[in-house]
């Protein structure tokens, strides 16, 4: 009995370490930030934590997301962090609470693709647009 276990042990270990992947190379990935601006125009103080309101309630802290390639394959996934309220207008309205949008930003590592889409909480995917104005980012504005 001991001899048969010793004979099988190398085979079991080879299977556990993924011997079928010998010679396979991993695709290079680059760090980028996925940024989503939810234009819900809610009245809040700028800079506070927020979540989408009304028809955008699926944008919230811990909402599951996936970054997809053009064929719909998942390249990255995770949970959204809390959003941050940003002023909807550049002018100073002189009040503490003002119309805001809720902005979400999350870091991901993705391989190079021609385009990307973002799925949040199983909803229809949104197109992501590359933007390098503040470092590498993929951006969506909701509604577009």
C-alpha positions in Angstrom: 0.0 0.0 0.0 2.8 2.4 0.9 4.5 1.7 -2.4 1.4 2.6 -4.4 1.0 5.9 -2.6 4.7 6.7 -3.3 4.1 5.8 -7.0 1.0 8.1 -7.2 2.5 11.0 -5.3 4.5 12.5 -8.1 1.5 12.3 -10.5 -0.8 14.0 -7.9 1.8 16.8 -7.3 2.2 17.3 -11.1 -1.5 17.7 -11.5 -1.8 20.1 -8.6 0.9 22.4 -10.0 -0.8 22.7 -13.4 1.6 20.6 -15.5 -0.6 21.3 -18.5 0.5 25.0 -18.4 4.2 24.2 -19.2 5.4 26.8 -21.7 2.3 28.9 -21.4 3.0 32.6 -20.9 0.9 35.0 -18.9 -0.4 38.1 -20.8 1.1 41.4 -19.7 -1.2 43.6 -17.7 -1.0 47.3 -16.9 -2.3 49.1 -13.9 -5.1 51.6 -14.6 -7.9 53.3 -12.8 -11.6 52.8 -13.7 -13.4 56.0 -13.0 -17.2 56.3 -13.2 -19.0 59.6 -12.9 -22.7 59.0 -12.0 -24.6 62.2 -12.9 -27.4 61.9 -10.5 -27.4 65.6 -9.5 -28.1 64.9 -5.8 -27.8 67.6 -3.2 -24.8 66.8 -0.9 -21.7 68.4 0.5 -18.8 68.0 -1.9 -16.2 65.5 -0.8 -18.5 63.2 1.3 -19.0 59.5 0.6 -21.9 58.9 -1.7 -23.7 56.3 -3.8 -25.8 56.6 -6.9 -29.4 57.6 -6.4 -32.7 57.1 -8.3 -32.1 54.8 -11.3 -28.4 54.6 -10.4 -28.7 52.9 -7.0 -26.7 49.9 -8.2 -23.6 52.2 -8.0 -22.6 51.8 -4.4 -19.9 50.7 -2.0 -19.3 47.0 -2.5 -21.3 46.7 -5.8 -19.7 44.0 -7.9 -18.1 45.1 -11.1 -16.3 43.5 -14.1 -14.1 45.1 -16.7 -14.8 43.3 -20.0 -13.0 43.1 -23.3 -14.8 43.6 -26.7 -15.8 39.9 -26.7 -17.4 40.1 -23.2 -14.6 38.2 -21.5 -13.8 39.4 -17.9 -10.4 41.0 -17.6 -10.8 42.3 -14.0 -13.4 42.2 -11.3 -14.0 43.3 -7.8 -16.2 45.6 -5.7 -16.7 49.3 -6.1 -15.4 51.5 -3.2 -17.6 54.3 -1.8 -18.1 57.1 -4.2 -17.0 60.7 -3.6 -19.4 63.6 -4.2 -18.0 66.1 -6.7 -19.6 69.5 -7.5 -21.8 69.4 -10.6 -21.0 73.0 -11.4 -17.6 74.8 -11.5 -19.0 78.0 -10.0 -19.1 78.6 -6.2 -22.8 78.6 -5.2 -21.9 79.8 -1.7 -23.7 77.0 0.1 -22.5 73.9 2.0 -24.7 71.4 0.1 -24.9 71.7 -3.6 -25.8 69.7 -6.7 -23.2 66.9 -7.0 -22.3 63.9 -9.0 -21.0 60.7 -7.4 -17.6 59.6 -8.7 -16.2 56.1 -8.2 -12.5 55.2 -8.8 -11.0 51.8 -8.5 -7.6 50.5 -9.5 -7.4 47.4 -11.8 -4.7 45.6 -13.8 -5.9 44.8 -17.4 -4.2 43.6 -20.5 -4.1 45.9 -23.6 -7.3 45.7 -25.6 -8.9 47.8 -28.4 -11.8 48.7 -26.1 -13.2 48.0 -22.7 -16.7 47.8 -21.1 -17.8 48.0 -17.5 -20.5 45.9 -16.0 -21.8 46.9 -12.5 -24.1 44.6 -10.4 -25.1 42.6 -13.5 -26.5 45.6 -15.3 -25.9 46.2 -19.0 -22.2 47.0 -19.7 -21.1 50.6 -20.2 -18.4 51.7 -22.7 -15.1 52.8 -21.1 -13.1 55.6 -22.7 -9.3 55.8 -22.2 -8.2 59.0 -20.5 -4.7 59.9 -19.5 -5.3 63.4 -18.2 -4.7 62.2 -14.6 -2.7 59.0 -15.2 -3.9 55.9 -17.0 -7.6 55.6 -16.7 -10.7 54.1 -18.3 -13.7 56.4 -17.8 -17.5 56.1 -18.0 -20.1 58.8 -17.5 -23.6 57.7 -16.4 -25.9 58.5 -18.1 -23.8 59.0 -21.1 
